Amino acid sequence: MSKILMCGRWLLPAVFLGWFATMATAQPQTVDGFDRLGDWELILADGVHGELTQEDGSIRLDYDFSAGAGYIVLRKHVGMDIDRNYRFGLRYRGEGPPNTLEFKLIDPSLENVWWSVERDYRFPSAWATKSIRRRHVSFAWGPDGEGGLDTLGAIEIAVTATSGGKGRVWFDELSYEPLPEIEPQPDEPTLIDEDGTRTPVNAHGFVEWRGEPGDSVVFEFDVPVEFSAMRVDWASGTGGQFSVLTSVDGGRFTRVADERIHGDGAQVLFLPETEAKQVRIDVQGRPAVLDSITFAPVERFPDANAFFADRAVTERVGAYPKYFQKLTPWTVIGMPEHDAEALMSETGRIEPRKSGYGLEPFIMRDGQVLSWADVSVAQSLYDNALPIPSVHWSLDGLQLQITAVASDLGGADQLHARYRVSNTSQETQSFSLVLAARPFQVLPAAQFLNTVGGAVEAGSVEIAPHAIRVDDQPFLHAVAPADDLLIHAASRGPLTRTIAKEGAWSAAAQAEAGQFPSGAIRYRIDLQPGASRVFDVAMPMGNARGGVRTANFDEALGLEAARWEGLLGRFELLVPESANDLRDTIRANLAYILINADGPGIRPGSRSYERSWIRDGAMTSAALIALGNQREARDFIDWYSAFQYADGKIPCVVDARGPDPVDENDAPGQYIFAIRNSAEAGGAFDEEFARAMYPSVLRTIEYIDQMRSSRLTPAYVEATDPITRACAGLMPESISHEGYSEKPMHSYWDDFWVYRGLCDAEEIAIRLGESADAARIRQLGDEFGYAIARSIDLVTQAHDIPFVPGCVELGDFDATSTSIAYYPTGAAELIDPALLEQTFERAWDATQARIDGSDRWDGMTPYEVRTVGTFVRLGWIDRAHQYMDWLMTLQDPSGWRQWGEIAYREDAPCRFVGDMPHTWVGSGAILSILSLFSYEDDDQIVLAAGIPAEWLDDGQTVGIRGLVTRFGNLSYKAQRVDGTIRINIESGCTPPGGYRLSLSRFIGTGHGAVRVDGQPAGIDQDGFVRISPDAREVVIDTD
């Protein structure tokens, strides 16, 4: 591509040039001078303290997040039209730890919200004016945001806890300024030389400027303009360094970049949200010849990820991380009971520290730099299920295996990685292995919740034969000294281009301090046919600031493999080889659950979802208990109890800041469910634990009763509108169901969970001998159950729908949500069985359409896996297996036995996937797979309901060992020999109602004889054999 075309990439059509100078500009108008406290409403989240004070003509906001997460909001009701382009100016100053600053524009309905958000924001200590332009504002939530915003109903300024703590902010003025729809662009500046000579720069940015060390050149625009990047092209022979400084008024300059000049060619500097009338370039070290200069419009690169995504499109595939163009799954690497988690991408990149640099491999062979894009890539886990991941590269005659394991060997959390290269050809292979520290996380750029993925900034990278340091902190220790070293700054283009230049490599230690610096080490390798070599590195994890304590990969691997085998070996799924993927999925996802947990806090992810939801924790703790991890489940609910509010409210989520006050009305039911599960785990009711939790249970019940009472007023009970009347007696609307985040709804998801909580609270009271409480809770549960049943009847009639709705207002279809009516909530007993069957018939039709390809679906959530367990309970076993088989194809990648929160049919573009592995999805998969082998039904256990008859062919043994239930630990084996199936049940589990076994799974429509402990057994009208709690052997004659 010619220099002219490259410079022209950022230019606007010429029709706009000169237009701005003649455009009339409106003056800013004051929206509020912050001189009247009464004009602003103060809104506080639960547990947050704050107050407004008038002080010296401004308003001072004092806030205190010491009790946990939350928000504090200033709201001003306004009635004003806004233009298609505008700028708000907020004059303010503040003090306190970094938190999130939100500026919100709300329409007259007060339901649709647009916002500008800055996370981890530090308020300036001196008075400053913050500019919020139209491009900074995006739709946040509400039922109707597509029409845009042209009239304001309110303005909000909010501080939301990130670091938490205490602080104060002073506000002095809020102004509004209409702006032209097309603003002045950074085109055709004037070059001002040292002697004051002014030379216009043409439309392509060509200049002919030569500077000696210490010289400067200024580029001046007619009016202040904004830009997001600057490209300079240097002539041959240029060297030294240069600095870039900007000035809005032509007087005071601010330094914005310092870079080395690396000979002739282009350098592109990322300069987001830069506003300047003058741009100055200072040259140091050596003479420099500048050929051209151009600027990118401010909206082109709003952030570093947009900058690198743009570059990735124009460079050879593989020059930048895959996620700038396509989905790039990753997995987590860590240890149980340790907070630090590293990541590995499907392409073999490693991120040892959260939000930190990534380590990326390359192969140099025959003059080419080969990346993930040039090889075949596969993934695996150690022993198929241990959370020690590997990535395998294959190319002609050469293989690279990258294996990473987290270990506390040596007393510090470290990531140990091995790069094994193997010659699979019949000829000697000469090549190089390059390991590069790059300013890109493994977490993809499309990830934005809690932690923004993609590019990261650093001040410097230092390279030595044994080590790489980033910002003067240890990043990597290499066991074998590197043969060559290299440094690079992003302004020069992709690192791969520098790697390919032999002259860029050196044996001497080096450092780079330009924008987004990188560093690489190289090993030169000659391999005989069939030979292999290994290169081991160790990297500190988490917040460790010391160097690497030890770098023994083999010792770390042995230690951690043994640790994981011990943890995952408490439960065993016995399956034929054809179903090993189910066994491995259970083992791997249990490990991921233990890794994602931080202390007692169960967390569904290690980045976007590094928080502890009671929703996720309740179901995940059920999976932990089932697989023999009762302590972890109990520690979680014991820890979570400390965050209950004084009024009995259960926070929806807790993180490092404390409890989040957002109302999610499934939380109280999930909390009590988790308490009962832990109290009854293993068959012996833990009265001491239950008694300790009982006051919290009662406070939760009081909170439920209080919340319901708001829907038992005449406005609901006597409403003529059936939808309003259908809300009577339910929990209030909330956003606990993610489908209702735009606007809270009366969700049956909430109600089913609260019903479960009431039933569990009653049982806890009975077991503790609290008969009066039990009777009161039973009455409340009966009334609530009646309200649910009545509401569903009203809603199905009002919306004229033949299925169980997701919520009252919408009458929407959501079988994934409705599935909890069977397990775990038991609310199915409140609903017409025919309506439930129609609901899941519809769900199955939709699933079939996706499986056979007639539905060209885009994205879905693997939360659907819980519906597999519902199908098992409905007796739809073949459908359950087809559903599960399809969901297994959505594991990404399959070799790591994991799901994200969202799965997409196509891998482009890269989009938000939640977190990987998402262990709430994983716990749902564990529980659904287990239901194929065993599930509890009131006081009974249903055995082998989902075991296909063909699994027992050829004498294979199928069953479970060590499943923890409410009635004890269940182990059984089933085996077919010569037409006879024998099911042997070990002692240790005594369900009061005994066992049930569906014969149709084994004898079809036949009439096989059944003996239980040698005695003939009858078959009931539903085709089940009922087995006493102490039975040990069931024999089924299938001939």
Sequence and secondary structure as in RCSB ss.txt:
>XXXX:A:sequence
MSKILMCGRWLLPAVFLGWFATMATAQPQTVDGFDRLGDWELILADGVHGELTQEDGSIRLDYDFSAGAGYIVLR
KHVGMDIDRNYRFGLRYRGEGPPNTLEFKLIDPSLENVWWSVERDYRFPSAWATKSIRRRHVSFAWGPDGEGGLD
TLGAIEIAVTATSGGKGRVWFDELSYEPLPEIEPQPDEPTLIDEDGTRTPVNAHGFVEWRGEPGDSVVFEFDVPV
EFSAMRVDWASGTGGQFSVLTSVDGGRFTRVADERIHGDGAQVLFLPETEAKQVRIDVQGRPAVLDSITFAPVER
FPDANAFFADRAVTERVGAYPKYFQKLTPWTVIGMPEHDAEALMSETGRIEPRKSGYGLEPFIMRDGQVLSWADV
SVAQSLYDNALPIPSVHWSLDGLQLQITAVASDLGGADQLHARYRVSNTSQETQSFSLVLAARPFQVLPAAQFLN
TVGGAVEAGSVEIAPHAIRVDDQPFLHAVAPADDLLIHAASRGPLTRTIAKEGAWSAAAQAEAGQFPSGAIRYRI
DLQPGASRVFDVAMPMGNARGGVRTANFDEALGLEAARWEGLLGRFELLVPESANDLRDTIRANLAYILINADGP
GIRPGSRSYERSWIRDGAMTSAALIALGNQREARDFIDWYSAFQYADGKIPCVVDARGPDPVDENDAPGQYIFAI
RNSAEAGGAFDEEFARAMYPSVLRTIEYIDQMRSSRLTPAYVEATDPITRACAGLMPESISHEGYSEKPMHSYWD
DFWVYRGLCDAEEIAIRLGESADAARIRQLGDEFGYAIARSIDLVTQAHDIPFVPGCVELGDFDATSTSIAYYPT
GAAELIDPALLEQTFERAWDATQARIDGSDRWDGMTPYEVRTVGTFVRLGWIDRAHQYMDWLMTLQDPSGWRQWG
EIAYREDAPCRFVGDMPHTWVGSGAILSILSLFSYEDDDQIVLAAGIPAEWLDDGQTVGIRGLVTRFGNLSYKAQ
RVDGTIRINIESGCTPPGGYRLSLSRFIGTGHGAVRVDGQPAGIDQDGFVRISPDAREVVIDTD
>XXXX:A:secstr
  HHHHHHTT   GGGTTTGGGS     EEEE S  GGGSEEEE TT EEEEEEETTEEEEEEE TTSS EEEEE
EEEEEE  SSEEEEEEEEEESS EEEEEEEE TTS  EEEEEEEEE   SS EEEEEEGGG EEEE S  TT   
EEEEEEEEEE SS SEEEEEEEEEEEEE  SS   S S EEE TT  EEE  TT EEEEEE TT EEEEEEEEEE
EEEEEEEEE TT  SEEEEEEESSSSS EEEEEEE  SSEEEEEEEEEEEEEEEEEEEESS EEEEEEEEEETTT
 SSHHHHHHHHHHHS TTSS GGGTS   EEEEE TT   EEEEETTS EE STT  EEEEEEEETTEEE GGGS
EEEEEEETTTEEEEEEEEEETTEEEEEEEEEE TTSS EEEEEEEEEE SSS EEEEEEEEEESB SS TT  SS
S  SB   S EEEETTEEEETTEEEEEESS  SEEEEEEGGGS HHHHHT GGG BSS EEE SSSEEEEEEEEE
EE TT EEEEEEEEE TT  S  S   HHHHHHHHHHHHHHHHTTSEEE  GGGHHHHHHHHHHHHHHHHH BTT
B  S SSTT SEEHHHHHHHHHHHHHTT HHHHHHHHHHHHTT  TTS   SEEETTEEE    TTHHHHHHHHH
HHHHHTTSS  HHHHHHHHHHHHHHHHHHHHHHHTTSSHHHHT SSHHHHTTTTS   BS SGGGSSS B BHHH
HHHHHHHHHHHHHHHHHTT HHHHHHHHHHHHHHHHHHHHHHHHHHHHHT SS BSBTTT  B HHHHGGGTTTS
 GGGGS HHHHHHHHHHHHHHHHHHHHTSS   EE GGGHHHHHHHHHHT HHHHHHHHHHHHHT SSGGGT   
S EESS  S      SS HHHHHHHHHHHHHTTEEEETTEEEESTT  GGGGGGG  EEEEEEEETTEEEEEEEE
EETTEEEEEE SSB  TT EEEETHHHHTTS   EEETTEE    TTSEEEE TT  EEEEE  
